Amino acid sequence: MRFSSTSPPQETRVAIIEHGITQELHIERTSSRGIVGNIYNGRVSRVLPGMQSAFIDIGLERAAFLHVADIHESSQNDHHKPIEQLLSEGSNILVQVVKDAIGVKGARLSTQVSLAGRLLVYLPQESYIGVSQRIEDNSERESLRQKLQNILPPDSTGGYIIRTMAETAEEPELQADIVYLHKLWQDIQKKSLTISSPSLLYQDLDLSLRVLRDFVNADTYRVRVDSRETFQKLTTFAHEYMMSDLEKISHYIGERPLFDLYGVEQEIEKSLARRVDLKSGGYVIIDQTEALTTMDVNTGGFVGIRNFDDTIFKTNLEAAQVIARQLRLRNLGGIIIIDFIDMDREEHRAAVLAEFNKALQKDRTKMTVNGFTALGLVEMTRKRTRESLAQILCETCPTCQGRGEIRTAQTICYEILRELLRESRQFDAKEFRILASQPVIDLFLDEESQSLAQLGDFIARPIGLQVGASYTQEQYDVILI
């Protein structure tokens, strides 16, 4: 079962549910809509030979990034030409966004264009026909490739990737996709010749329509939508491109919020927590940083009924399934390190890794998983194209600046005492006043009152105390009077 929710209208949220369990979450806001798939007329603002990269102005606040390996002319050649021979500052270039801006990094670009349709992905600069890796049967792959080859017009140019949804598609549906994608590419080319750089030439579908295009298939039972406007938009799109799936789309008008009805709000809360509890009593700690994400598996209160090895093995097996799901829910990307509980038996390690790989098969995102290292860690990468769930919904804590901890009130007291001593040696003030948070002031009035009195005697100046109502525990000021 899959359904989409749009409430409030400035935010679209989509949850994909299988067997009553939320498997994926997608959130898009009007104010910060992702730009992956968008095509731009860009202008080369700077070429960096040392990095074999260039910064491209595509009309956004921050310049986008293009590496030499993502330049189509270069990628066709085994021996890459240096970027300074391919690009020059001030020149125009047609580019497509392959990764959204994340953190301080700008969007990543490619000059190799791909246009996604319902059944096919069109590659205007290529000449081959590829088949989705999710279609594993070789005979079926060859049959689909031949079917597409037979219906392509004689003057057809470009290459194609046959998507998973095309497995059961009829020839008229494939032909309609070909016509649509060719017209789309022609319109983009015409627009690129008439509009100056930098400018947007093509914008990918919004989240609700992308979900309908990319996720809904023969296995989908129902698509429930709680927004009338979105419901009308989806039915219009389905009527034109997905007639067979039109009856699956329904408008939810119940009083209880849709995400509450299916427990999705609770899943969102859990997906922002650092600790994920396992049914067995164990738990997984997830720490997301800019460089990588770490996951640490612990037995917790699970003691098992046989022996300790058996307890560890069962905990790791359950954690493997939970971690695979959390990767999708939280949309974690980049380098991921998983610290399963140490297992002595090789067959246990092999079984846990097999269970993990099996659970990852539901994931649509490109991944690479390495086996256990000498330290007993599993290393993997997951392609990062958009911000994670936490990056969308949360911001860095202004108190701890993302460290996850703050200095104690006692530590701040001693910092203030040192600051008072420095100030007294530089300035001839009549009095010093400490402006700090309530916990720090309380400490000066109680446990550290003697330390403050001793310093006042040493500098021969009175020291006053004042609570800063809006001050965090780490904030303080020393005022000279």
C-alpha positions as CSV (number, residue, x, y, z in Angstrom):
1,M,0.0,0.0,0.0
2,R,1.4,3.4,-0.9
3,F,-0.1,6.8,-0.3
4,S,0.7,10.5,-0.6
5,S,-0.1,13.3,1.8
6,T,0.0,17.1,1.1
7,S,-0.7,19.1,4.2
8,P,-0.1,22.0,4.6
9,P,0.0,23.0,0.8
10,Q,3.6,24.3,1.2
11,E,4.8,20.8,2.0
12,T,4.3,17.5,0.3
13,R,5.0,14.3,2.3
14,V,4.9,10.8,0.8
15,A,5.0,7.6,2.8
16,I,5.4,4.2,1.1
17,I,3.9,1.4,3.2
18,E,4.2,-2.3,2.7
19,H,2.4,-4.8,5.0
20,G,1.4,-2.0,7.3
21,I,5.0,-0.8,7.9
22,T,6.4,2.5,6.6
23,Q,9.3,1.7,4.3
24,E,10.2,5.1,2.8
25,L,9.5,8.7,3.6
26,H,9.8,11.6,1.1
27,I,9.3,15.3,1.9
28,E,9.4,18.3,-0.4
29,R,8.8,21.9,0.5
30,T,7.8,24.6,-2.0
31,S,10.3,27.0,-0.6
32,S,13.2,24.5,-0.9
33,R,12.2,22.2,-3.7
34,G,15.0,19.8,-4.9
35,I,16.5,20.5,-8.3
36,V,17.8,17.0,-9.2
37,G,16.9,16.3,-12.9
38,N,16.6,20.0,-13.8
39,I,18.4,21.1,-17.0
40,Y,20.0,24.6,-17.2
41,N,21.7,26.8,-19.6
42,G,24.8,27.5,-17.5
43,R,27.8,29.8,-17.7
44,V,31.3,28.7,-16.7
45,S,32.3,31.0,-14.0
46,R,35.6,29.4,-13.0
47,V,37.8,26.6,-14.2
48,L,40.0,24.8,-11.6
49,P,42.7,22.8,-13.4
50,G,44.2,21.6,-10.1
51,M,40.9,19.9,-9.2
52,Q,39.9,19.1,-12.8
53,S,36.6,20.8,-12.0
54,A,34.7,23.9,-12.8
55,F,32.1,26.1,-11.1
56,I,29.0,26.7,-13.2
57,D,26.6,29.6,-12.7
58,I,23.0,28.2,-13.2
59,G,21.2,31.1,-11.7
60,L,21.2,29.9,-8.1
61,E,22.6,31.7,-5.0
62,R,25.6,29.2,-5.0
63,A,27.6,28.1,-8.1
64,A,27.2,24.5,-9.0
65,F,30.1,22.0,-9.4
66,L,31.1,20.1,-12.5
67,H,33.9,17.5,-12.5
68,V,35.7,16.5,-15.7
69,A,34.5,12.9,-15.4
70,D,30.9,14.2,-15.7
71,I,31.6,16.0,-19.0
72,H,30.1,13.8,-21.7
73,E,32.9,14.4,-24.3
74,S,35.5,13.4,-21.7
75,S,33.6,10.4,-20.3
76,Q,33.4,8.9,-23.8
77,N,37.2,8.9,-23.9
78,D,39.3,6.5,-21.8
79,H,42.0,9.1,-21.6
80,H,40.3,12.2,-20.2
81,K,41.2,15.5,-21.7
82,P,42.1,18.0,-19.0
83,I,39.2,20.3,-18.1
84,E,41.0,23.4,-19.3
85,Q,40.9,22.0,-22.8
86,L,37.1,21.3,-22.6
87,L,35.8,24.5,-20.9
88,S,36.7,28.1,-20.8
89,E,35.5,30.8,-18.4
90,G,32.5,32.8,-19.6
91,S,31.4,30.1,-22.1
92,N,27.8,28.7,-22.1
93,I,27.1,25.0,-21.3
94,L,24.0,22.9,-21.1
95,V,24.0,20.9,-17.8
96,Q,21.7,18.7,-15.7
97,V,21.7,18.5,-11.9
98,V,22.6,15.0,-10.6
99,K,22.9,15.9,-6.9
100,D,21.2,18.7,-4.8
101,A,23.2,21.2,-2.8
102,I,23.9,19.6,0.6
103,G,25.3,21.5,3.5
104,V,28.0,23.9,2.2
105,K,28.4,21.9,-1.0
106,G,26.8,23.3,-4.2
107,A,24.7,21.2,-6.6
108,R,26.6,18.6,-8.7
109,L,26.2,18.7,-12.5
110,S,26.6,16.6,-15.5
111,T,26.6,17.4,-19.2
112,Q,25.1,14.0,-20.0
113,V,21.4,14.5,-20.2
114,S,18.8,11.9,-19.2
115,L,15.1,12.4,-19.4
116,A,12.8,10.1,-17.4
117,G,9.5,8.9,-18.8
118,R,7.0,6.5,-17.4
119,L,8.6,3.4,-19.0
120,L,11.8,4.6,-20.5
121,V,14.7,6.9,-19.7
122,Y,15.9,8.8,-22.8
123,L,19.6,9.5,-23.2
124,P,19.9,11.9,-26.2
125,Q,23.7,11.7,-26.4
126,E,24.0,7.9,-26.3
127,S,23.2,5.2,-28.8
128,Y,22.7,2.0,-26.7
129,I,19.6,0.4,-25.2
130,G,20.0,-0.6,-21.5
131,V,17.7,-2.5,-19.2
132,S,17.1,-1.8,-15.5
133,Q,19.2,-3.9,-13.2
134,R,16.1,-4.9,-11.3
135,I,15.0,-7.0,-14.2
136,E,17.4,-9.9,-13.5
137,D,16.2,-12.6,-16.0
138,N,18.6,-12.4,-19.0
139,S,16.1,-13.8,-21.5
140,E,13.5,-11.2,-20.4
141,R,16.1,-8.4,-20.6
142,E,17.0,-9.4,-24.2
143,S,13.3,-9.7,-25.1
144,L,12.5,-6.2,-23.8
145,R,15.6,-4.8,-25.6
146,Q,14.4,-6.4,-28.9
147,K,10.8,-5.2,-28.4
148,L,12.0,-1.6,-28.0
149,Q,14.4,-1.9,-31.0
150,N,11.5,-3.1,-33.2
151,I,9.3,-0.1,-32.5
152,L,11.9,2.7,-32.7
153,P,11.4,5.0,-35.7
154,P,14.1,4.5,-38.4
155,D,15.3,8.1,-37.9
156,S,15.4,7.8,-34.1
157,T,18.5,9.1,-32.3
158,G,19.7,8.7,-28.8
159,G,19.8,5.8,-26.4
160,Y,17.3,4.4,-23.8
161,I,17.2,2.6,-20.5
162,I,14.1,0.4,-20.1
163,R,12.6,0.9,-16.7
164,T,11.2,-1.9,-14.4
165,M,7.6,-0.7,-15.1
166,A,8.1,-1.6,-18.8
167,E,8.1,-5.4,-18.0
168,T,4.4,-5.6,-18.6
169,A,4.0,-2.7,-21.0
170,E,2.3,-3.0,-24.4
171,E,3.9,-1.5,-27.6
172,P,1.5,1.5,-27.8
173,E,2.6,2.5,-24.3
174,L,6.3,2.3,-25.2
175,Q,5.6,4.3,-28.4
176,A,3.8,7.0,-26.5
177,D,6.8,7.3,-24.1
178,I,9.2,7.6,-27.0
179,V,7.2,10.4,-28.7
180,Y,6.8,12.3,-25.4
181,L,10.6,12.1,-24.6
182,H,11.7,13.1,-28.1
183,K,9.3,16.1,-28.1
184,L,10.6,17.1,-24.6
185,W,14.2,17.0,-25.7
186,Q,13.4,19.0,-28.9
187,D,11.6,21.6,-26.8
188,I,14.7,21.8,-24.4
189,Q,17.1,22.3,-27.4
190,K,14.9,25.0,-28.9
191,K,14.6,26.8,-25.6
192,S,18.4,26.7,-25.1
193,L,19.0,28.6,-28.3
194,T,16.6,31.4,-27.4
195,I,17.2,32.0,-23.7
196,S,20.4,33.5,-22.4
197,S,22.5,32.0,-19.7
198,P,22.1,31.3,-16.8
199,S,18.5,30.0,-17.1
200,L,16.3,27.0,-16.3
201,L,15.3,25.0,-19.4
202,Y,13.5,22.1,-17.9
203,Q,12.2,21.3,-14.4
204,D,11.6,17.8,-13.2
205,L,8.1,16.8,-11.9
206,D,7.2,17.7,-8.4
207,L,7.3,15.0,-5.7
208,S,3.7,13.8,-5.9
209,L,4.0,13.2,-9.7
210,R,7.5,11.7,-9.4
211,V,6.1,9.2,-6.9
212,L,3.3,8.3,-9.3
213,R,5.7,8.0,-12.3
214,D,8.5,6.1,-10.5
215,F,7.0,4.1,-7.7
216,V,3.5,3.0,-8.7
217,N,3.4,-0.4,-10.4
218,A,1.4,-3.6,-10.8
219,D,2.1,-4.4,-7.1
220,T,0.7,-1.2,-5.8
221,Y,-2.7,-1.6,-4.1
222,R,-3.7,1.9,-3.5
223,V,-2.6,5.6,-3.6
224,R,-4.4,7.7,-1.0
225,V,-4.2,11.5,-1.2
226,D,-5.6,13.9,1.4
227,S,-5.3,17.1,-0.8
228,R,-8.0,17.7,-3.4
229,E,-5.7,19.8,-5.5
230,T,-3.0,17.1,-5.5
231,F,-5.6,14.4,-6.2
232,Q,-6.8,16.2,-9.3
233,K,-3.3,16.7,-10.5
234,L,-2.5,13.0,-10.0
235,T,-5.6,11.8,-11.8
236,T,-5.0,14.1,-14.7
237,F,-1.4,12.8,-15.0
238,A,-2.5,9.2,-14.7
239,H,-5.3,9.7,-17.3
240,E,-2.7,10.8,-19.8
241,Y,0.2,8.5,-19.0
242,M,-1.0,5.7,-16.6
243,M,-4.5,4.8,-17.5
244,S,-4.2,1.3,-16.0
245,D,-3.3,2.8,-12.6
246,L,-6.0,5.5,-12.5
247,E,-8.5,3.5,-10.4
248,K,-5.8,3.0,-7.7
249,I,-5.8,6.8,-6.8
250,S,-8.3,7.8,-4.2
251,H,-9.1,11.0,-2.3
252,Y,-9.0,10.6,1.5
253,I,-11.6,12.8,3.2
254,G,-11.7,11.3,6.7
255,E,-11.5,13.5,9.8
256,R,-8.4,11.7,11.2
257,P,-5.2,13.0,9.6
258,L,-3.9,10.5,7.0
259,F,-0.4,10.1,8.5
260,D,-1.9,9.5,11.9
261,L,-4.2,6.9,10.5
262,Y,-1.2,4.8,9.3
263,G,1.2,5.7,12.1
264,V,3.5,7.6,9.9
265,E,3.8,10.6,12.2
266,Q,5.2,8.3,14.9
267,E,7.6,6.8,12.4
268,I,8.9,10.3,11.5
269,E,9.5,11.0,15.2
270,K,11.4,7.7,15.5
271,S,13.5,8.4,12.4
272,L,14.8,11.6,14.0
273,A,15.9,9.8,17.2
274,R,19.5,8.7,17.8
275,R,18.4,5.3,19.3
276,V,16.4,2.7,17.4
277,D,15.0,-0.1,19.6
278,L,14.9,-3.7,18.4
279,K,12.0,-6.0,19.2
280,S,14.4,-8.4,20.9
281,G,15.5,-5.8,23.5
282,G,18.6,-4.7,21.7
283,Y,19.1,-1.4,20.0
284,V,21.0,0.5,17.3
285,I,22.7,3.9,17.9
286,I,22.8,6.1,14.7
287,D,25.1,9.1,14.5
288,Q,25.0,11.2,11.4
289,T,27.9,13.5,10.7
290,E,29.1,15.5,7.6
291,A,31.8,13.0,6.8
292,L,30.0,9.7,7.4
293,T,27.2,7.9,9.3
294,T,28.0,5.3,12.0
295,M,25.6,2.6,13.3
296,D,26.4,0.7,16.5
297,V,24.5,-2.4,17.4
298,N,24.0,-3.4,21.1
299,T,22.3,-6.3,22.8
300,G,20.7,-4.1,25.5
301,G,18.3,-6.1,27.6
302,F,18.2,-9.1,25.3
303,V,19.8,-12.1,27.1
304,G,18.5,-14.9,24.9
305,I,17.5,-18.4,26.1
306,R,20.5,-20.5,25.0
307,N,24.0,-19.0,25.0
308,F,25.7,-15.7,24.5
309,D,26.8,-16.4,20.9
310,D,23.2,-17.2,20.0
311,T,22.0,-14.0,21.6
312,I,24.5,-11.9,19.6
313,F,23.7,-13.7,16.4
314,K,19.9,-13.1,16.7
315,T,20.4,-9.5,17.7
316,N,22.6,-8.9,14.6
317,L,20.1,-10.5,12.3
318,E,17.3,-8.3,13.5
319,A,19.6,-5.2,13.4
320,A,20.5,-6.0,9.7
321,Q,16.8,-5.7,8.7
322,V,16.2,-2.6,10.8
323,I,19.3,-0.8,9.5
324,A,18.4,-1.4,5.9
325,R,15.0,0.1,6.6
326,Q,16.4,3.1,8.5
327,L,18.7,3.9,5.5
328,R,15.6,4.3,3.4
329,L,13.5,6.1,6.0
330,R,16.2,8.6,6.9
331,N,17.6,8.8,3.4
332,L,21.2,8.4,4.7
333,G,23.9,8.7,2.1
334,G,27.6,8.8,1.7
335,I,30.0,6.6,3.7
336,I,28.2,4.4,6.3
337,I,30.0,2.3,8.9
338,I,28.1,-0.4,10.7
339,D,29.5,-1.9,13.9
340,F,27.6,-5.2,14.5
341,I,28.2,-7.0,17.8
342,D,31.4,-9.1,17.4
343,M,30.8,-12.6,16.3
344,D,33.3,-15.4,16.7
345,R,31.8,-17.8,14.2
346,E,32.4,-17.2,10.5
347,E,29.1,-18.7,9.5
348,H,27.3,-16.2,11.7
349,R,29.1,-13.3,10.1
350,A,28.2,-14.7,6.6
351,A,24.6,-15.1,7.6
352,V,24.3,-11.6,9.0
353,L,25.9,-10.1,5.8
354,A,23.5,-12.2,3.6
355,E,20.5,-11.0,5.6
356,F,21.7,-7.4,5.3
357,N,22.2,-7.6,1.5
358,K,18.7,-9.3,1.2
359,A,17.1,-6.5,3.2
360,L,18.9,-3.9,1.0
361,Q,17.3,-5.2,-2.2
362,K,14.1,-3.1,-1.5
363,D,16.3,0.0,-1.8
364,R,16.1,1.9,-5.1
365,T,19.2,3.9,-4.4
366,K,22.6,2.8,-5.7
367,M,24.8,1.2,-3.0
368,T,28.1,-0.7,-2.5
369,V,28.5,-3.0,0.4
370,N,31.8,-4.4,1.5
371,G,32.1,-7.4,3.8
372,F,33.4,-7.4,7.4
373,T,36.7,-5.7,7.8
374,A,39.6,-6.9,10.0
375,L,38.1,-4.8,12.8
376,G,34.7,-6.5,12.4
377,L,33.0,-3.4,10.7
378,V,30.8,-3.4,7.6
379,E,31.6,-0.6,5.3
380,M,29.2,0.6,2.6
381,T,28.3,3.6,0.5
382,R,24.8,4.8,-0.5
383,K,24.4,7.4,-3.2
384,R,23.5,10.8,-1.9
385,T,21.3,12.9,-4.2
386,R,19.1,14.8,-1.8
387,E,19.3,15.9,1.8
388,S,18.6,13.3,4.5
389,L,15.3,13.4,6.6
390,A,17.2,15.1,9.5
391,Q,18.7,17.7,7.2
392,I,15.2,18.6,5.9
393,L,13.4,18.7,9.2
394,C,16.0,19.8,11.7
395,E,18.7,22.5,12.1
396,T,21.9,22.6,14.1
397,C,21.3,23.2,17.8
398,P,22.2,26.9,18.6
399,T,23.4,25.9,22.1
400,C,25.8,23.0,21.3
401,Q,26.4,23.9,17.6
402,G,25.8,20.3,16.6
403,R,28.2,18.7,19.1
404,G,25.4,17.0,21.1
405,E,26.8,18.3,24.4
406,I,27.4,21.5,26.2
407,R,30.1,22.6,28.7
408,T,29.0,22.3,32.3
409,A,28.0,25.3,34.4
410,Q,31.2,24.8,36.5
411,T,33.4,24.9,33.4
412,I,31.7,28.2,32.4
413,C,32.3,29.6,35.9
414,Y,36.0,29.0,35.7
415,E,36.1,30.5,32.2
416,I,34.5,33.6,33.6
417,L,36.9,33.8,36.4
418,R,39.9,33.7,34.0
419,E,38.2,36.3,31.8
420,L,37.7,38.6,34.8
421,L,41.4,38.3,35.7
422,R,42.4,39.2,32.1
423,E,40.0,42.2,32.0
424,S,41.2,43.5,35.3
425,R,44.8,43.6,34.1
426,Q,43.9,45.5,30.9
427,F,41.2,47.9,32.0
428,D,40.9,50.1,35.1
429,A,37.2,49.6,35.8
430,K,35.4,50.6,39.0
431,E,33.3,47.5,39.0
432,F,32.9,44.3,37.0
433,R,29.5,42.7,36.3
434,I,28.9,39.1,35.2
435,L,26.0,38.5,32.8
436,A,25.3,34.8,32.4
437,S,22.6,32.1,32.5
438,Q,20.7,31.1,35.6
439,P,22.6,27.9,36.3
440,V,26.0,29.7,36.1
441,I,24.8,32.6,38.4
442,D,23.3,30.0,40.9
443,L,26.7,28.3,41.0
444,F,28.5,31.6,41.7
445,L,26.0,32.2,44.6
446,D,26.5,28.8,46.1
447,E,29.5,26.4,45.4
448,E,31.7,28.9,43.7
449,S,30.9,31.9,45.9
450,Q,34.3,31.6,47.8
451,S,36.2,31.5,44.5
452,L,34.4,34.7,43.3
453,A,35.1,36.4,46.6
454,Q,38.8,35.5,46.5
455,L,39.1,36.9,43.0
456,G,37.3,40.1,44.0
457,D,39.8,40.6,46.8
458,F,42.7,39.8,44.5
459,I,41.8,42.4,41.8
460,A,40.4,44.8,44.5
461,R,37.2,45.5,42.5
462,P,33.6,44.6,43.3
463,I,32.1,41.9,41.1
464,G,28.3,42.0,40.5
465,L,26.0,39.2,39.2
466,Q,23.1,39.4,36.8
467,V,21.0,36.7,35.1
468,G,20.7,36.9,31.3
469,A,17.2,35.6,30.7
470,S,17.9,34.6,27.1
471,Y,21.4,33.3,27.6
472,T,22.2,29.7,27.0
473,Q,24.5,27.9,29.5
474,E,27.6,28.6,27.4
475,Q,26.9,32.3,26.9
476,Y,28.2,35.0,29.2
477,D,29.5,38.6,29.1
478,V,31.8,40.5,31.5
479,I,30.7,44.1,31.7
480,L,33.0,46.9,32.8
481,I,31.4,49.7,34.8
